[in-house]
């Protein structure tokens, strides 16, 4: 859990730095910064998604995962959580919920969160999570300076998500083969791409409802391996 704890601490530190910087940044600068961040997130998403060895698996995963997410209503649940936190801690910050949800998705969706947590649990190698911690800390500064203090509350999903994978890593090591992790990462890259589209205001994509897509490659590739094609 060392890597996850360090990750959480860097997000807290980055969020606090961003919060105190916030009033010193003019509104027009914030808009430009958010546009630049949106473009950067797009590139990160594209780089992650093209790692796939099978576009068909990614497409099927997104479709099936989105249907499951719509049935469960994950996006609505995330929104409700964000609004509850906003009422209690937001102090009238209209971007509180957006900051919480956006940062949670960025910090949790991606290859480094999965691979780093597995490495931490299986081999006590924290290098990937330490590298992710630095990136997340910098991102937290930018997110909080533009979207507000809601970003800091993303530490709870990050802790539960990465910590859960680390604790379950021994059980997951035979399931999460390199091929499966690669396709999960590709799907994650596509979701990160969608986050960038949201940040740029091109279209509001319900990314929360697509989160089950990350798990679909596990099922597809396990079935594929079982029936041998």
C-alpha positions in Angstrom: 0.0 0.0 0.0 3.0 2.3 0.2 2.7 3.3 -3.5 -1.0 4.1 -3.2 -0.4 6.1 0.0 2.3 8.2 -1.7 0.0 8.7 -4.6 -2.8 10.0 -2.3 -0.3 12.3 -0.5 0.9 13.9 -3.8 -2.7 14.5 -4.9 -3.4 16.2 -1.6 -0.3 18.3 -1.8 -0.9 19.2 -5.5 -4.6 20.1 -4.7 -3.6 22.4 -1.9 -1.0 24.1 -4.0 -3.5 24.5 -6.8 -6.1 25.8 -4.4 -3.9 28.6 -3.1 -2.8 29.5 -6.7 -6.4 29.7 -7.9 -7.1 33.3 -6.9 -3.9 34.5 -8.6 -5.0 33.1 -12.0 -7.2 35.3 -14.2 -10.4 33.7 -15.6 -9.2 34.0 -19.2 -6.0 32.2 -18.2 -8.0 29.5 -16.6 -10.0 28.9 -19.8 -6.8 28.7 -21.8 -5.2 26.3 -19.3 -8.3 24.1 -19.3 -8.2 24.0 -23.1 -4.5 23.0 -23.0 -5.2 20.4 -20.4 -8.0 19.0 -22.5 -5.7 18.7 -25.5 -3.0 17.0 -23.4 -5.6 14.5 -22.0 -6.7 13.8 -25.6 -3.1 12.9 -26.6 -2.7 10.7 -23.5 -5.9 8.9 -24.4 -4.9 8.4 -28.0 -1.5 7.0 -27.0 -3.1 4.6 -24.6 -5.9 3.4 -26.9 -3.6 2.6 -29.9 -1.8 0.0 -27.8 -4.6 -2.5 -28.5 -3.9 -5.7 -30.4 -7.6 -6.1 -31.3 -9.8 -3.1 -32.1 -12.7 -5.4 -32.1 -12.2 -6.2 -28.4 -12.1 -2.5 -27.5 -15.3 -1.9 -29.5 -17.2 -4.8 -27.9 -15.9 -3.8 -24.5 -17.1 -0.2 -24.9 -20.5 -1.2 -26.1 -21.2 -3.9 -23.5 -19.6 -1.9 -20.7 -21.7 1.2 -21.6 -24.9 -0.9 -21.5 -24.0 -2.3 -18.1 -23.1 1.2 -16.9 -26.4 2.7 -18.1 -28.4 -0.1 -16.3 -26.5 0.5 -13.1 -26.5 4.3 -13.5 -22.9 4.9 -12.5 -22.7 8.4 -13.9 -25.7 9.5 -11.8 -24.3 7.9 -8.7 -21.0 9.7 -9.2 -22.9 13.0 -9.8 -24.9 12.5 -6.6 -21.7 11.8 -4.7 -20.1 14.9 -6.1 -23.1 17.0 -5.3 -23.3 15.7 -1.7 -19.6 16.6 -1.2 -20.2 20.0 -2.8 -23.0 20.8 -0.4 -20.9 19.9 2.6 -17.5 21.2 1.5 -18.0 23.2 -1.7 -18.7 26.6 -0.2 -20.6 27.7 -3.3 -18.0 26.3 -5.7 -20.0 25.5 -8.9 -17.2 23.5 -10.3 -16.7 21.3 -7.2 -18.5 18.2 -8.6 -16.9 18.6 -12.0 -13.5 18.7 -10.4 -14.1 15.7 -8.2 -15.5 13.5 -11.1 -12.9 14.6 -13.7 -9.9 14.1 -11.5 -11.2 10.8 -10.1 -11.6 9.5 -13.7 -8.2 10.8 -14.8 -6.4 9.4 -11.7 -8.1 6.0 -11.8 -8.5 5.2 -15.5 -5.3 4.1 -17.1 -2.5 1.6 -17.4 -0.3 3.0 -14.6 -3.0 2.6 -12.0 -3.6 -1.1 -12.9 0.0 -2.1 -13.6 1.5 -0.1 -10.7 -0.9 -1.5 -8.2 -0.2 -5.1 -9.4 3.5 -4.6 -9.2 3.2 -3.1 -5.7 1.2 -6.1 -4.5 3.1 -8.9 -6.2 6.7 -7.7 -6.1 6.7 -4.7 -3.7 8.0 -2.7 -6.7 6.6 0.9 -6.3 8.4 2.6 -9.1 5.3 2.8 -11.5 3.1 4.2 -8.7 5.8 6.6 -7.6 6.0 7.9 -11.2 2.2 8.1 -11.4 2.2 10.0 -8.1 4.4 12.7 -9.6 2.2 13.0 -12.7 -1.0 13.0 -10.5 0.4 15.7 -8.2 1.2 18.0 -11.1 -2.3 17.3 -12.6 -3.9 18.0 -9.2 -2.3 21.4 -9.2 -3.7 22.3 -12.6 -7.1 20.7 -12.0 -7.6 22.5 -8.6 -6.3 25.8 -9.9 -9.1 25.7 -12.6 -11.8 23.5 -11.2 -11.5 24.0 -7.4 -11.0 22.0 -4.2 -13.3 19.2 -5.4 -10.2 17.6 -6.9 -8.8 16.7 -3.5 -11.7 14.4 -2.7 -10.6 12.1 -5.6 -8.1 10.6 -3.1 -10.9 8.4 -1.7 -11.7 6.6 -5.0 -7.9 6.4 -5.8 -7.2 4.8 -2.4 -10.0 2.3 -2.7 -9.3 1.4 -6.4 -5.5 1.1 -6.3 -5.4 -0.2 -2.8 -8.0 -2.8 -3.7 -6.0 -4.0 -6.7 -2.8 -4.1 -4.6 -4.4 -6.2 -1.8 -6.1 -8.6 -4.4 -3.0 -8.8 -6.6 -2.0 -12.3 -5.5 -5.5 -13.5 -6.5 -5.5 -11.5 -9.7 -2.0 -12.4 -11.0 -3.2 -15.5 -12.9 -6.2 -13.7 -14.4 -4.6 -10.4 -15.4 -2.2 -11.6 -18.0 -0.2 -9.1 -20.1 -2.7 -9.5 -23.0 -5.6 -8.7 -20.7 -3.8 -5.7 -19.1 -2.9 -4.4 -22.6 -6.6 -4.5 -23.7 -7.8 -3.0 -20.4 -5.3 -0.2 -20.9 -6.5 0.4 -24.4 -10.1 0.7 -23.2 -8.9 3.0 -20.5 -7.1 5.1 -23.1 -10.3 5.5 -25.0 -12.1 6.6 -21.8 -9.3 9.1 -21.1 -9.8 10.4 -24.7 -13.4 10.9 -23.8 -12.4 12.9 -20.7 -10.4 15.2 -23.0 -13.5 15.7 -25.2 -15.5 16.6 -22.1 -12.8 19.1 -20.9 -12.8 20.8 -24.2 -16.6 21.1 -24.2 -17.0 19.4 -27.5 -19.6 16.9 -26.2 -20.8 15.7 -22.8 -19.9 12.0 -22.7 -21.2 10.0 -19.8 -17.8 8.4 -19.0 -19.0 7.1 -15.6 -21.4 4.8 -17.4 -18.6 3.4 -19.5 -16.4 2.4 -16.6 -17.6 -1.3 -16.7 -15.9 -1.4 -20.1 -12.6 -1.7 -18.3 -13.6 -5.2 -17.1 -15.1 -6.6 -20.3 -11.7 -7.5 -21.9 -11.1 -9.8 -19.0 -14.2 -11.8 -19.8 -13.6 -11.7 -23.5 -10.0 -12.9 -23.4 -10.8 -15.5 -20.7 -13.6 -17.0 -22.9 -11.3 -16.7 -25.9 -8.6 -18.7 -24.1 -11.0 -21.2 -22.8 -12.6 -22.1 -26.1 -9.2 -21.8 -27.9 -9.6 -19.4 -30.7 
